[in-house]
């Protein structure tokens, strides 16, 4: 299954809606379509390091990391995994894994240090060389233009709460299409704009660390607008270019069958999901979201014609999934429960939803405290397919953090990481994707998060998601058993059993 796949071409080949949705996440056939893409993913700030090298300017994450207490352990992305210097080695690992695609992001502040003005030739060359090396090894590059690292100069001018940032992003997208267009198979504009808007501007957990609910709603719209403007710019520069966006859509459960809890699901679904899906795929904002947030904003940041710009044809919709969420309407007694899976601060990311509680889900749990529920991924993919039957999908992030330990294998004489819980997580979620495909969902690929352990935002280096272990003092990469398992999957297209993890004896 290695080598370039066909996605996102052949759009709409599979059609039809299954009226009998499977309850189990286990695929009935275990088969994936010809050309199905097996990949893995990373993000620039999380792995590159070289924060002050090669002409790179500061981003909002460089700034937030200097705020005492903002990042666990006082960690920064200054060195990270040193991918900037070790990228050739990392391409070798990708080739050895047998992946057909690699999802990476470009550091805006590396290629355009201030977020506007001339490009930094050294930064552009870094990505040219990386993309060329991937293609030479038969690995299709899928490029994300924005994975949360806004140039600090743009934040100083208002950040995503300011409309001008959307236009700056479109200019940046056009420049990247011009400089790198012949090397990129698909352009993803934004990664998880929910996080950028709400964690960055409402709860302050993520950069830029602001706690301004009205600014968060403005950021939602300006991120949506930036996506539409960028897609237009890319396709003007590269007619026929394949474009995408990646959303972290929430799978929501009501705590009970009450009308109040059902309404809590509706409210959070609006803030989490429909405020992006509506404008992106339907050209409208949900009226109930605007009503729910009327005490915070009048939504005057939405200008005439904006929604026509936002709604652009997508070659694929990227879906990131890790766990599910359970909510109920707060009855006013005691303190509301805020177990929403995000780092807790005094401010909430859920704008104007203080009367909604987020309850712990049944286990098992990952090291992030997130519940493991593969059925949620099947449900999400099928719900999207049923709502947007002509929209191809891809799972662009899925993975788990666990506490890993490197040990020496005396029989093989190599270092090992026996991450059996991660192997089981990946196996069950890949099976969940297969179940969705069996039921008719048009899913074109699966990207494991992440290629390697890395800087996990507000958690610093305390959480490990990689299928490659990184020793941060030395930068040494070690294959975990999950990497060996994933390599078997990519080469056969068959879902290996958990016991098949690890190197061959």
C-alpha positions as CSV (number, residue, x, y, z in Angstrom):
1,X,0.0,0.0,0.0
2,X,3.0,2.3,0.0
3,X,3.5,5.0,-2.6
4,X,1.3,7.8,-3.8
5,X,-2.4,7.2,-3.5
6,X,-5.3,8.6,-5.6
7,X,-6.9,10.8,-2.9
8,X,-8.2,13.5,-3.4
9,X,-8.9,12.5,-7.0
10,X,-11.8,10.4,-8.1
11,X,-14.2,12.5,-6.0
12,X,-17.6,11.0,-5.5
13,X,-16.9,7.5,-6.8
14,X,-18.7,5.9,-3.9
15,X,-22.2,6.9,-3.1
16,X,-25.2,5.7,-1.4
17,X,-26.4,5.9,2.2
18,X,-26.6,2.8,4.4
19,X,-29.8,2.7,6.4
20,X,-28.5,-0.1,8.6
21,X,-25.6,1.4,10.5
22,X,-23.4,-1.0,12.4
23,X,-23.4,-0.9,16.2
24,X,-20.0,-2.4,16.4
25,X,-16.8,-0.6,15.4
26,X,-15.3,-3.8,14.0
27,X,-15.4,-3.8,10.2
28,X,-17.4,-6.6,8.6
29,X,-14.9,-6.9,5.7
30,X,-11.7,-5.3,7.0
31,X,-11.1,-4.0,3.4
32,X,-10.1,-0.6,2.4
33,X,-10.7,1.0,-1.0
34,X,-7.9,0.9,-3.6
35,X,-5.7,3.9,-3.2
36,X,-6.7,4.5,0.4
37,X,-4.0,6.6,2.0
38,X,-2.1,5.5,5.0
39,X,-0.2,8.4,6.6
40,X,1.0,10.1,9.7
41,X,1.1,13.7,10.7
42,X,3.1,16.4,12.6
43,X,3.0,20.2,13.1
44,X,5.8,22.6,12.6
45,X,6.0,24.2,16.1
46,X,5.7,20.9,17.7
47,X,8.7,19.3,16.0
48,X,10.9,21.7,14.1
49,X,12.8,23.6,16.8
50,X,15.4,26.1,15.4
51,X,13.1,28.8,16.7
52,X,15.7,31.5,16.1
53,X,17.5,30.0,13.1
54,X,17.1,30.4,9.4
55,X,15.4,33.8,9.5
56,X,12.4,32.6,11.4
57,X,10.4,35.2,13.3
58,X,8.6,34.7,16.6
59,X,5.1,33.2,16.7
60,X,2.4,33.5,19.4
61,X,3.6,30.1,20.8
62,X,7.1,31.4,21.3
63,X,5.6,34.3,23.2
64,X,3.2,32.2,25.3
65,X,6.0,29.8,26.3
66,X,7.7,32.7,28.0
67,X,4.7,33.4,30.2
68,X,5.3,31.8,33.7
69,X,2.9,28.9,34.2
70,X,1.5,28.9,30.7
71,X,3.2,25.7,29.7
72,X,3.8,22.7,31.9
73,X,7.4,22.5,33.1
74,X,8.2,25.8,31.5
75,X,8.8,23.9,28.3
76,X,9.2,25.7,24.9
77,X,9.4,24.7,21.2
78,X,12.8,26.2,20.9
79,X,14.4,22.9,20.1
80,X,11.5,20.5,20.1
81,X,12.4,17.4,18.1
82,X,15.1,19.3,16.1
83,X,13.3,18.3,12.9
84,X,14.7,21.4,11.3
85,X,18.2,19.8,11.3
86,X,17.1,16.1,11.3
87,X,14.4,16.2,8.6
88,X,16.3,13.8,6.2
89,X,16.4,11.2,9.0
90,X,12.7,11.7,9.6
91,X,12.0,11.2,5.9
92,X,13.9,7.9,6.2
93,X,11.6,6.9,9.0
94,X,8.5,7.7,7.0
95,X,9.8,5.7,4.1
96,X,10.5,2.8,6.4
97,X,7.0,3.0,7.8
98,X,5.7,2.6,4.3
99,X,3.2,5.5,4.5
100,X,1.8,6.7,1.3
101,X,1.3,10.3,2.6
102,X,2.7,12.7,5.2
103,X,0.7,15.6,6.6
104,X,3.0,18.4,7.7
105,X,2.5,22.0,8.5
106,X,4.4,25.1,7.4
107,X,5.6,27.6,10.0
108,X,4.2,30.9,8.7
109,X,6.8,32.8,10.8
110,X,9.6,30.8,9.2
111,X,8.6,31.6,5.6
112,X,7.2,35.1,6.3
113,X,8.6,36.2,9.6
114,X,6.2,39.1,10.3
115,X,3.1,37.6,8.7
116,X,3.3,40.0,5.8
117,X,5.9,41.5,3.4
118,X,8.8,39.6,1.7
119,X,9.3,35.9,2.1
120,X,12.3,34.5,3.9
121,X,14.1,32.5,1.2
122,X,15.9,30.3,3.6
123,X,12.6,29.2,5.2
124,X,11.0,28.5,1.9
125,X,14.0,26.5,0.8
126,X,13.7,24.4,3.9
127,X,10.2,23.3,2.9
128,X,11.2,22.9,-0.8
129,X,13.9,20.5,0.2
130,X,11.6,18.5,2.6
131,X,8.9,18.2,0.0
132,X,11.3,17.1,-2.7
133,X,12.7,14.5,-0.4
134,X,9.3,13.1,0.4
135,X,8.3,12.9,-3.3
136,X,11.6,11.2,-4.1
137,X,10.7,8.5,-1.6
138,X,7.2,8.0,-3.0
139,X,5.5,9.8,-0.1
140,X,2.7,12.3,-1.1
141,X,3.0,15.6,0.8
142,X,-0.2,17.0,2.3
143,X,0.5,20.5,3.6
144,X,-1.3,22.4,6.3
145,X,-0.8,26.1,6.1
146,X,-1.8,27.0,9.7
147,X,-1.3,24.8,12.7
148,X,-1.7,27.4,15.4
149,X,1.6,29.3,15.1
150,X,0.5,32.8,14.1
151,X,3.4,35.3,13.6
152,X,3.5,37.5,16.7
153,X,3.4,40.7,14.7
154,X,-0.1,39.8,13.5
155,X,-1.2,39.1,17.0
156,X,0.1,42.4,18.1
157,X,-2.2,44.0,15.5
158,X,-5.2,42.1,16.8
159,X,-4.7,38.5,15.9
160,X,-7.6,36.3,14.7
161,X,-10.0,38.7,16.4
162,X,-9.0,41.2,13.6
163,X,-10.4,40.9,10.1
164,X,-7.1,42.0,8.6
165,X,-5.5,38.7,9.7
166,X,-7.8,36.8,7.3
167,X,-6.5,38.8,4.4
168,X,-2.9,38.4,5.5
169,X,-3.5,34.7,5.6
170,X,-4.8,34.7,2.1
171,X,-1.7,36.5,0.9
172,X,0.5,34.0,2.7
173,X,-1.5,31.1,1.1
174,X,-1.1,32.6,-2.3
175,X,2.7,33.0,-1.8
176,X,3.0,29.3,-0.7
177,X,1.0,28.1,-3.7
178,X,3.3,30.1,-6.0
179,X,6.5,28.9,-4.3
180,X,5.6,25.3,-3.5
181,X,2.7,24.5,-5.7
182,X,4.2,21.8,-7.9
183,X,5.3,19.8,-4.8
184,X,2.0,19.7,-2.8
185,X,-0.8,17.2,-3.5
186,X,-3.4,18.9,-1.2
187,X,-3.5,22.2,0.7
188,X,-5.2,22.2,4.1
189,X,-5.9,25.8,5.1
190,X,-6.4,25.5,8.9
191,X,-6.0,22.8,11.5
192,X,-8.7,22.7,14.2
193,X,-9.9,26.4,14.1
194,X,-12.0,25.5,17.1
195,X,-8.8,25.3,19.2
196,X,-7.4,28.5,17.7
197,X,-10.5,30.5,18.4
198,X,-11.8,29.2,21.7
199,X,-8.6,27.9,23.5
200,X,-6.6,30.8,22.2
201,X,-9.1,33.7,22.8
202,X,-11.7,32.4,25.3
203,X,-10.0,30.1,27.8
204,X,-6.5,31.3,27.2
205,X,-5.1,27.8,27.4
206,X,-3.5,28.1,24.0
207,X,-1.6,31.0,22.4
208,X,-2.1,33.9,22.4
209,X,-3.6,33.2,25.9
210,X,-6.4,35.7,25.8
211,X,-9.7,35.3,27.8
212,X,-12.1,37.5,25.7
213,X,-15.3,35.6,24.7
214,X,-16.3,38.3,22.2
215,X,-12.8,38.1,20.6
216,X,-13.2,34.3,20.4
217,X,-16.4,34.5,18.4
218,X,-14.8,37.1,16.1
219,X,-11.9,34.7,15.7
220,X,-14.3,31.9,14.7
221,X,-15.5,34.0,11.8
222,X,-12.2,35.4,10.7
223,X,-10.7,31.9,10.7
224,X,-13.6,30.7,8.5
225,X,-13.2,33.8,6.3
226,X,-9.4,33.2,6.1
227,X,-10.1,29.6,4.9
228,X,-12.3,30.8,2.1
229,X,-10.0,33.6,1.0
230,X,-7.1,31.2,1.1
231,X,-8.8,28.6,-1.0
232,X,-9.7,31.2,-3.6
233,X,-6.1,32.5,-3.6
234,X,-4.6,29.0,-4.0
235,X,-6.9,28.1,-6.9
236,X,-6.2,31.4,-8.6
237,X,-2.5,30.7,-8.4
238,X,-3.0,26.9,-9.1
239,X,-6.1,26.3,-11.1
240,X,-7.6,23.0,-10.0
241,X,-5.6,22.8,-6.8
242,X,-7.0,20.3,-4.2
243,X,-8.0,22.1,-1.0
244,X,-9.1,21.0,2.4
245,X,-9.7,22.1,6.0
246,X,-9.3,20.0,9.1
247,X,-11.8,20.2,12.0
248,X,-11.8,18.6,15.4
249,X,-15.5,17.8,15.4
250,X,-17.0,16.8,18.8
251,X,-18.9,13.6,19.3
252,X,-21.5,14.6,22.0
253,X,-23.5,12.5,24.3
254,X,-26.4,13.6,26.5
255,X,-26.0,12.6,30.2
256,X,-29.7,11.7,30.3
257,X,-32.8,11.5,28.1
258,X,-34.1,14.8,29.5
259,X,-35.1,17.7,27.2
260,X,-32.6,19.9,29.2
261,X,-29.7,17.6,28.5
262,X,-30.7,17.3,24.8
263,X,-30.7,21.1,24.6
264,X,-27.2,21.2,26.2
265,X,-26.0,18.9,23.4
266,X,-27.6,21.2,20.9
267,X,-25.9,24.2,22.3
268,X,-22.4,22.7,22.5
269,X,-22.9,21.1,19.0
270,X,-23.5,24.6,17.7
271,X,-20.3,26.1,19.3
272,X,-18.1,23.0,18.5
273,X,-19.3,21.8,15.2
274,X,-22.1,23.7,13.4
275,X,-20.4,27.1,13.7
276,X,-17.8,25.7,11.3
277,X,-19.7,23.1,9.2
278,X,-22.5,25.6,8.6
279,X,-20.5,28.3,6.9
280,X,-18.0,26.0,5.3
281,X,-20.4,23.5,3.7
282,X,-23.8,25.3,3.7
283,X,-22.9,29.0,3.5
284,X,-24.7,30.0,6.7
285,X,-24.2,30.4,10.4
286,X,-26.7,28.5,12.7
287,X,-29.3,31.0,14.0
288,X,-29.4,29.2,17.4
289,X,-25.6,29.8,17.9
290,X,-26.1,33.5,17.3
291,X,-29.0,33.5,19.7
292,X,-27.1,31.6,22.3
293,X,-24.2,34.1,22.2
294,X,-26.2,37.3,21.8
295,X,-25.2,38.4,25.3
296,X,-21.6,38.3,24.2
297,X,-21.6,39.5,20.6
298,X,-23.9,40.9,17.9
299,X,-21.9,39.1,15.2
300,X,-21.4,42.4,13.3
301,X,-18.0,41.0,12.2
302,X,-19.9,39.0,9.6
303,X,-20.0,41.3,6.5
304,X,-22.2,41.1,3.4
305,X,-20.7,38.5,1.0
306,X,-18.5,36.8,3.6
307,X,-20.4,33.6,3.6
308,X,-20.1,33.3,-0.2
309,X,-16.3,33.5,0.3
310,X,-16.2,31.0,3.2
311,X,-18.1,28.4,1.3
312,X,-15.7,26.9,-1.2
313,X,-15.7,23.4,-2.7
314,X,-13.6,21.1,-0.6
315,X,-11.8,18.1,-2.2
316,X,-11.8,16.5,1.2
317,X,-12.9,17.4,4.7
318,X,-10.3,16.5,7.3
319,X,-11.6,15.0,10.5
320,X,-9.6,14.8,13.8
321,X,-10.9,12.5,16.4
322,X,-9.6,11.3,19.8
323,X,-12.5,10.9,22.2
324,X,-16.1,11.7,22.9
325,X,-17.8,14.2,25.2
326,X,-20.8,14.0,27.6
327,X,-22.8,17.0,28.7
328,X,-25.8,18.0,30.7
329,X,-27.6,21.2,31.7
330,X,-26.3,22.5,35.0
331,X,-29.0,22.5,37.7
332,X,-27.4,25.3,39.7
333,X,-26.3,23.1,42.7
334,X,-22.7,23.2,43.7
335,X,-19.9,23.8,41.2
336,X,-20.4,22.8,37.6
337,X,-18.2,20.0,36.3
338,X,-15.8,21.0,33.6
339,X,-14.3,17.7,32.4
340,X,-14.2,18.7,28.7
341,X,-10.7,17.2,28.1
342,X,-8.9,20.6,27.9
343,X,-6.5,22.1,30.4
344,X,-8.5,23.8,33.1
345,X,-8.3,27.5,33.7
346,X,-10.5,30.1,35.3
347,X,-12.0,30.9,32.0
348,X,-14.1,28.5,29.8
349,X,-13.6,27.9,26.1
350,X,-17.4,27.4,25.8
351,X,-18.6,30.9,25.1
352,X,-22.0,31.8,26.8
353,X,-22.4,28.2,27.9
354,X,-21.7,28.4,31.6
355,X,-24.8,26.5,32.4
356,X,-23.6,23.4,30.5
357,X,-21.6,20.7,32.5
358,X,-19.0,18.4,30.9
359,X,-19.0,15.1,32.6
360,X,-16.3,12.4,32.8
361,X,-16.8,9.6,30.3
362,X,-16.5,5.9,31.1
363,X,-13.0,4.6,30.7
364,X,-10.5,3.4,29.7
365,X,-8.5,6.6,29.4
366,X,-5.3,7.7,27.8
367,X,-2.6,9.7,29.6
368,X,-4.5,12.9,28.6
369,X,-7.5,11.7,30.6
370,X,-9.4,11.2,27.4
371,X,-11.8,8.3,27.1
372,X,-11.2,5.6,24.5
373,X,-14.3,5.2,22.4
374,X,-13.7,3.9,18.8
375,X,-17.5,3.8,18.2
376,X,-17.5,7.5,18.3
377,X,-15.3,7.7,15.2
378,X,-17.6,5.5,13.2
379,X,-20.5,7.5,14.4
380,X,-18.9,10.8,13.4
381,X,-17.9,9.7,9.9
382,X,-21.3,8.3,9.2
383,X,-23.1,11.4,10.6
384,X,-21.0,13.5,8.3
385,X,-21.6,11.2,5.3
386,X,-25.3,11.3,5.9
387,X,-25.4,15.1,6.2
388,X,-23.0,15.8,3.4
389,X,-23.2,12.6,1.2
390,X,-21.1,14.1,-1.7
391,X,-18.2,15.3,0.6
392,X,-15.2,13.0,0.7
393,X,-13.6,12.6,4.2
394,X,-10.3,11.7,5.7
395,X,-9.2,11.0,9.2
396,X,-6.4,13.5,9.5
397,X,-5.5,12.9,13.1
398,X,-6.1,10.0,15.5
399,X,-3.9,8.7,18.2
400,X,-3.2,8.4,21.9
401,X,-0.8,9.6,24.6
402,X,0.5,7.0,27.0
403,X,3.5,6.9,29.4
404,X,6.2,5.2,27.4
405,X,9.5,3.6,28.5
406,X,12.5,2.6,26.3
407,X,13.9,-0.8,27.3
408,X,16.6,-2.9,25.7
409,X,15.4,-6.1,24.0
410,X,18.0,-8.7,25.0
411,X,16.9,-11.1,22.2
412,X,17.1,-8.6,19.4
413,X,19.7,-6.3,20.8
414,X,17.8,-3.2,20.1
415,X,15.9,-0.6,22.2
416,X,12.1,-1.2,22.4
417,X,9.0,0.7,23.5
418,X,6.3,-1.8,24.4
419,X,3.3,0.6,23.9
420,X,0.6,-2.1,23.7
421,X,-2.2,0.3,24.8
422,X,-1.4,2.6,21.9
423,X,-1.4,-0.4,19.5
424,X,-4.8,-1.4,20.7
425,X,-6.1,2.2,20.4
426,X,-4.9,2.4,16.8
427,X,-6.2,-1.0,15.9
428,X,-9.6,-0.3,17.2
429,X,-9.9,3.1,15.6
430,X,-8.6,1.9,12.2
431,X,-11.3,-0.8,12.5
432,X,-13.8,2.0,13.3
433,X,-12.9,3.7,10.0
434,X,-13.3,0.4,8.1
435,X,-16.8,0.0,9.7
436,X,-17.7,3.5,8.5
437,X,-16.5,2.7,5.0
438,X,-18.5,-0.6,5.1
439,X,-21.6,1.5,5.9
440,X,-21.0,3.8,2.9
441,X,-18.9,6.7,4.2
442,X,-16.5,8.1,1.6
443,X,-13.3,8.0,3.6
444,X,-10.2,8.5,1.6
445,X,-7.4,8.2,4.2
446,X,-6.2,7.8,7.8
447,X,-3.3,9.7,9.4
448,X,-1.9,8.5,12.7
449,X,-1.1,11.2,15.2
450,X,1.8,11.6,15.5
451,X,4.9,10.5,13.7
452,X,7.0,11.2,16.8
453,X,6.7,12.4,20.3
454,X,6.7,16.2,20.4
455,X,5.9,19.5,22.1
456,X,2.3,19.0,23.2
457,X,1.3,22.6,23.5
458,X,0.3,23.6,27.1
459,X,1.4,20.2,28.3
460,X,4.9,20.7,27.1
461,X,6.9,17.5,26.7
462,X,4.9,15.6,29.4
463,X,2.6,13.8,26.9
464,X,3.8,11.4,24.3
465,X,1.6,10.7,21.2
466,X,4.3,9.5,18.8
467,X,4.7,6.1,17.2
468,X,8.4,7.0,17.3
469,X,9.9,7.8,20.7
470,X,12.0,10.9,21.0
471,X,14.7,11.2,23.6
472,X,14.6,15.0,24.0
473,X,18.1,15.6,25.4
474,X,19.7,13.8,22.4
475,X,16.9,13.9,19.8
476,X,17.3,10.1,19.2
477,X,14.3,8.4,17.6
478,X,13.3,4.9,18.6
479,X,10.6,2.9,17.0
480,X,7.8,1.9,19.3
481,X,5.9,-1.3,18.9
482,X,3.1,0.8,17.5
483,X,5.4,1.9,14.6
484,X,6.1,-1.7,13.7
485,X,2.4,-2.4,13.9
486,X,1.6,0.6,11.7
487,X,4.2,-0.4,9.1
488,X,2.5,-3.8,8.8
489,X,-0.8,-2.0,8.2
490,X,0.5,0.3,5.6
491,X,2.1,-2.5,3.6
492,X,-0.7,-4.9,3.6
493,X,-3.9,-2.8,4.0
494,X,-4.9,-5.5,6.5
495,X,-5.5,-4.6,10.2
496,X,-2.9,-6.5,12.2
497,X,-3.7,-8.0,15.5
498,X,-2.3,-6.4,18.6
499,X,0.1,-9.3,19.1
500,X,1.7,-8.5,15.7
501,X,3.2,-5.3,17.1
502,X,7.0,-5.1,17.3
503,X,9.8,-6.0,15.1
504,X,10.1,-9.5,13.5
505,X,12.4,-11.8,15.5
